[in-house]
Amino acid sequence: MSASIRFLMCSPDHYDVDYVINPWMEGNIHKSSRDRAVEQWQRLFHLLKERVIVDLVTPQKGVPDMVFTANAGLVLGDNVVLSRFYHKERQGEEPFFKQWFEQQGYTVHELPQDLPFEGAGDALLDREGRWLWAGYGFRSELDSHPYLAKWLDIEVLSLRLMDERFYHLDTCFCPLTDGYLLYYPPAFDAYSNRLIEMRVAPEKRIAVGEADAVNFACNAVNVDRTVVMNQASNDLKRRLAEAGFEVLETPLTEFLKAGGAAKCLTLRVTEPIQPEVHAAAAVESRTIRLEGHLIDSGVMNRTLDAVVEGGGSFQILNFQLGVQRQSTSVAEVKVTAPSHDVMEKIMSQLIDIGAVRLPQELSDAQLEPIVQAGVAPDDFYVTTIYPTEVRVNSQWLRVQNQRMDGAIAISQTSNGTVARCKLLRDLEIGEDVVVGIDGIRTVRKPELREQRNTQQEFSFMGAGVSSERRVELVVEQIAWELRKIRDQGGKVVVVAGPVVIHTGGGNHLSQLIREGYVQALLGGNAIAVHDIEQSLMGTSLGMDMKRGVSVRGGHRHHLKAINLIRRCGSIGHAVEQGALTSGIFYECIQHRVPFSLAGSIRDDGPLPDTKMDLIEAQADYARLIEGADLILMLSSMLHSIGTGNMTPAGVKMVCVDINPAVVTKLSDRGSVESVGVVTDVGLFLSLLVQQLSQLTSRYQLTQTV
Ligand SMILES: NC(=O)c1ccc[n+]([C@@H]2O[C@H](COP(=O)([O-])OP(=O)(O)OC[C@H]3O[C@@H](n4cnc5c(N)ncnc54)[C@H](O)[C@@H]3O)[C@@H](O)[C@H]2O)c1
């Protein structure tokens, strides 16, 4: 027996499953046998007593989980951090444990009232005393970790728990003598697993499978080379034996019904201090401010979800609710992350949502020079579609050429300092680029309830459950929008794939161009080839478009069309020479509507107009999109996504595709301005043309009246 090691236990006199605060308790209320529980506890008690000194705390009525002394607090040397239970059902245990620690002469540290931390259930010392592993995610708050570091003067490594069955760190993680670790990796997020792998050498990591994990093999008590647990598979016993550990199994099934086993039933109260180890916690906190229709628009939910899903935690410091329908709310939220890297990832998402730092926490954006042309520093800020501002020399600058997936380059011009969004390939040596997430904010218009409802209507369409009547309603709105833009001299860009022609939509699109509803057309080789084939021979890929049947030898039509345009030199020349007299591209030439055809590996020909240099094609697309009020994307996944990526927020986007997944991908840009319509593109165009002509006749009628 080691006289220097002491454990605290509490006999199960009042133990029962009285409530449900974890998944193990579900269905087990009052289903545990008191006699069997006492017998199992006694066996564990005697096993331990042969090896260490076991102290006892007096069990109390009304707090049945007091038997799980691991959650009394966390001890290191003469200090104890008392637990602050997350669930009110267990908060009644706190004064009894506090009294016991005080009687034993420990210095008791108590966390702020609203900061949950569940003791050695969620904080486990490396058995060599080098650092403290601390869990968060279910019961303990990440914000408690810096307190542990300060009060216990030790480095704290934060691990995020992901599986609610393993709600405490000690249910899935057990540091063993000599730097070994017994653990269940799927219980943790990727960041935590990386941290574990950085600190524990592969030969020291003993990962258990799910079968052992749910038998609470990791909820083990380790004394020197002995490991006491409820149950272990033969494979696990063999692996532990190879590492030099003896496994003692002792059934604790009655306690499993409450979600605990050997480790939960004990608290090691003698933990030696390593003199050379000192406080350190990688945990970082920042305060953000949000303003807008935070509840109506779901911004508040999105913010808190982004923090939690990103691996952080939050505390709402202040919330002023806008009480009128039109008035906005303001919230201040403290965001905590386990490390700087995780904080940066969370903050970049919060910036997209529209969060800003408090004025007193504001700093300038960090800049780093480009040292290799076309290559940004590792940590560069990746731009989004939202209007963005950067803080340089204490001034906020609006970023020009906003688009997603770029970097923000800062340069000095005759007009002063300028911030521009640039593609990686365009970055030049000597230019400064924004890195990290300081001094960046996006400018978001508050989403109104009314706008949100409209978006929901469109999302409903996009969900593929739209009735025909609903498609008609959306088309009506789009027609109205097109009409308005045309009348105000605005700009509509159409992106179209060859399906437009196959589905009989070519004539309708031609009509839209003829009537001035389209100011630029983007596509690939195929839309033009199919349109020209149809115009010259009445077929699309050899199919007769009027009769809907294949034409004998029709497969050659396609190539003949390409050949003709190649002979003329370009589509424009073919029109000039009278070789092409109708169709979408004929109308473009006649009405001076610029178009751009981006090449692809699938292309036949290609047509002389198709840009096979994709960098050139991307630049051409970007040029034609500039100043667009609305982009109508018609059945071309490739070109629509390409266009979507270079379009800033604020430009309305309508995506029509038969595949709901394509529509969702394009309209789900977090922006109110995106509309998805799941329908046949031929049908859509025919309805659109109908609606526009109805609008025109209504307009003429009002003029006459
Ligand atoms: N002969 C050629 O040169 C040739 C032929 C075909 C494609 N291509 C090239 O291949 C690339 C990709 O072509 P893409 O844009 O056609 O393909 P894509 O797969 O990117 O997009 C086609 C889209 O149309 C949708 N769609 C299919 N039927 C529909 C319908 N009835 N109504 C509404 N939507 C419908 C699909 O769901 C898909 O999202 C382009 O560059 C194109 O020019 C070249």
The ligand as an SDF file (V2000), in Angstrom:
LIG
                    3D

 44 48  0  0  0  0  0  0  0  0999 V2000
  -20.2190   20.2280  -77.3600 N   0  0  0  0  0  0  0  0  0  0  0  0
  -19.6580   20.9860  -76.4560 C   0  0  0  0  0  0  0  0  0  0  0  0
  -18.7760   21.7420  -76.7240 O   0  0  0  0  0  0  0  0  0  0  0  0
  -20.1450   20.8800  -75.0860 C   0  0  0  0  0  0  0  0  0  0  0  0
  -21.2860   20.1630  -74.7630 C   0  0  0  0  0  0  0  0  0  0  0  0
  -21.7410   20.1500  -73.4380 C   0  0  0  0  0  0  0  0  0  0  0  0
  -21.0400   20.8610  -72.4940 C   0  0  0  0  0  0  0  0  0  0  0  0
  -19.9150   21.5300  -72.8330 N   0  0  0  0  0  0  0  0  0  0  0  0
  -19.2040   22.3630  -71.8470 C   0  0  0  0  0  0  0  0  0  0  0  0
  -19.1320   21.6700  -70.6320 O   0  0  0  0  0  0  0  0  0  0  0  0
  -19.2070   22.6000  -69.5550 C   0  0  0  0  0  0  0  0  0  0  0  0
  -20.3420   22.2410  -68.6080 C   0  0  0  0  0  0  0  0  0  0  0  0
  -21.5700   22.2550  -69.2930 O   0  0  0  0  0  0  0  0  0  0  0  0
  -22.9360   22.6200  -68.5880 P   0  0  0  0  0  0  0  0  0  0  0  0
  -22.8720   23.9560  -67.9910 O   0  0  0  0  0  0  0  0  0  0  0  0
  -24.0130   22.3480  -69.5440 O   0  0  0  0  0  0  0  0  0  0  0  0
  -23.0060   21.4670  -67.5110 O   0  0  0  0  0  0  0  0  0  0  0  0
  -23.2220   21.4880  -65.9590 P   0  0  0  0  0  0  0  0  0  0  0  0
  -23.3090   20.0510  -65.5840 O   0  0  0  0  0  0  0  0  0  0  0  0
  -22.2180   22.3500  -65.2940 O   0  0  0  0  0  0  0  0  0  0  0  0
  -24.6660   22.1600  -65.7660 O   0  0  0  0  0  0  0  0  0  0  0  0
  -25.8450   21.6610  -66.3160 C   0  0  0  0  0  0  0  0  0  0  0  0
  -26.9580   21.9760  -65.3100 C   0  0  0  0  0  0  0  0  0  0  0  0
  -28.2070   21.9000  -65.9360 O   0  0  0  0  0  0  0  0  0  0  0  0
  -29.1370   21.3320  -65.0280 C   0  0  0  0  0  0  0  0  0  0  0  0
  -30.2820   20.8250  -65.7960 N   0  0  0  0  0  0  0  0  0  0  0  0
  -30.3730   19.6860  -66.5230 C   0  0  0  0  0  0  0  0  0  0  0  0
  -31.5940   19.6150  -67.1040 N   0  0  0  0  0  0  0  0  0  0  0  0
  -32.2800   20.7160  -66.7350 C   0  0  0  0  0  0  0  0  0  0  0  0
  -33.5650   21.2080  -67.0330 C   0  0  0  0  0  0  0  0  0  0  0  0
  -34.3850   20.5520  -67.8460 N   0  0  0  0  0  0  0  0  0  0  0  0
  -33.9410   22.3700  -66.4860 N   0  0  0  0  0  0  0  0  0  0  0  0
  -33.1380   23.0480  -65.6450 C   0  0  0  0  0  0  0  0  0  0  0  0
  -31.8930   22.6280  -65.3530 N   0  0  0  0  0  0  0  0  0  0  0  0
  -31.4500   21.4840  -65.8890 C   0  0  0  0  0  0  0  0  0  0  0  0
  -28.3390   20.2890  -64.3030 C   0  0  0  0  0  0  0  0  0  0  0  0
  -28.9470   19.9690  -63.0740 O   0  0  0  0  0  0  0  0  0  0  0  0
  -26.9780   20.9870  -64.1490 C   0  0  0  0  0  0  0  0  0  0  0  0
  -26.9030   21.6930  -62.9450 O   0  0  0  0  0  0  0  0  0  0  0  0
  -19.4320   23.9510  -70.1840 C   0  0  0  0  0  0  0  0  0  0  0  0
  -18.2060   24.6280  -70.3150 O   0  0  0  0  0  0  0  0  0  0  0  0
  -19.9860   23.6270  -71.5210 C   0  0  0  0  0  0  0  0  0  0  0  0
  -19.7720   24.6650  -72.4510 O   0  0  0  0  0  0  0  0  0  0  0  0
  -19.4470   21.5710  -74.0860 C   0  0  0  0  0  0  0  0  0  0  0  0
  1  2  1  0
  2  3  2  0
  2  4  1  0
  4  5  1  0
  4 44  2  0
  5  6  2  0
  6  7  1  0
  7  8  2  0
  8  9  1  0
  8 44  1  0
  9 10  1  0
  9 42  1  0
 10 11  1  0
 11 12  1  0
 11 40  1  0
 12 13  1  0
 13 14  1  0
 14 15  2  0
 14 16  1  0
 14 17  1  0
 17 18  1  0
 18 19  2  0
 18 20  1  0
 18 21  1  0
 21 22  1  0
 22 23  1  0
 23 24  1  0
 23 38  1  0
 24 25  1  0
 25 26  1  0
 25 36  1  0
 26 27  1  0
 26 35  1  0
 27 28  2  0
 28 29  1  0
 29 30  1  0
 29 35  2  0
 30 31  1  0
 30 32  2  0
 32 33  1  0
 33 34  2  0
 34 35  1  0
 36 37  1  0
 36 38  1  0
 38 39  1  0
 40 41  1  0
 40 42  1  0
 42 43  1  0
M  CHG  2   8   1  16  -1
M  END
$$$$
